[in-house]
Amino acid sequence: VPVPELSIGLSSNQINLMWATNNASGYILQQNTNLETTNWVNYVGPVNTSNGTNDVTITPNTGSLFFRLHIP
């Protein structure tokens, strides 16, 4: 089963994360502020689903924020 691809885009000072819903069953969006740690936490904001795509819009703050799709 192919791993879903996480895409990122920038629009009007907001970050858009998108991934296809097919082959994404069981995957959870996670975030971390430091890639040198294992402190990944599940994203708790809204995830919109439309036309076969999951979409998250985030207003960036200062500092780094990393995302991944993870299957427990």
N, C-alpha and C positions, 0 to 999 in steps of 0.2 A: 504494500500500500504506500503510495507516494506521501511524503511529508508535505503539509501545506506550506506555501511560501508566504512569508510576512512581508508586506510592502509598506513603504512609508512615503508620505508626501507632505508638503508644506503649503498652506493656503491661508492667507490673511492672518498671519501670526499664530496659526493653530496647526498642530501636527495631526495628520490623519494616518492611522494604521489600518490596513486592510488585509484580509485573507479570505480565500474561497471557502464556502461552507462544505463543498464536497471534499471528502478525505480529511475533514477536520474534526470528525466525531471523537470526543474524548480529550481534545486538545484544550488547554487553558492558557490564556494570555497572562504572562507574568512580567514583573518589572523589578529592576534593581538599580541602585544609584552608583554601584561600584563593581566593575567586572572582575576585580581581584578577589571578591568574596563570593560566598555561596548563599547570600541573603536574598534569594529570589522570593518574592511574595506575589500572590495572585492579584491581578488587577481587579478592583472592586467597582469601578465606574461602569456606566452603561455601555453595552455592546449592541449596536443596531444591526439587524439582519435584513437585507433587501436584495432581491435579484441574484441570489446565490453568493452573496458576499457579506462577511462580517466587517463592521466598520466601527472604529473608535476614534473620537476626536478629543484631543487633549490641548489645553492651553499650557504651553511650556512655562516653567518657572526657572529660576537661576540654578545652575549646577547641571550635572549630567543625569540622564535617565535612560536606561537601556530596557529593551523589551525582547521577549522570546515567546514562542509557542512551545508549550511543554505538555507531555502526556504523562500523567502519574502512573 
